[in-house]
Amino acid sequence: MPNEPVERQPRRVALTSDGPILVEGPVEVVLDDGSTVRSDRFTVALCVCRRSRVYPWCDTSHRDRAKRRTT
């Protein structure tokens, strides 16, 4: 029956203590300005620190980087 609602499985969302939010994909994200972005990946990492250069996707910019020593 074409007009009956399709039962959907819930998306799994994983909260991490010091990193991104992991969401089972595919996902469509609505940004602050109303535009949408989509990812068809199996799991998507959403940035919560806003330091990512590819926001809203996480690029691990939240990680502390060890400073290089110059000799």
Steps between C-alpha positions, in 0.01 A plus 500: 500500500675817382340744748585308817798625704818298466635373830847643555778363711642751747840653423776418744674805648814459712609780733872515574651674799775682313414487133229506237150360500491180295183438299415199287459627146385605260415835657375840397604790727322835511750780570448828689431688177230253392710329234534122505795271446485125447734209558438147376776348715427202724595701812531878513699702756330832578718777642389647832802726571461703177878490436463275197600642162230285339221582750252339573717193437775429753861519377652425846593865561379453858799279583794647686798503272851435625729788411791415278841556642751670278864424557 
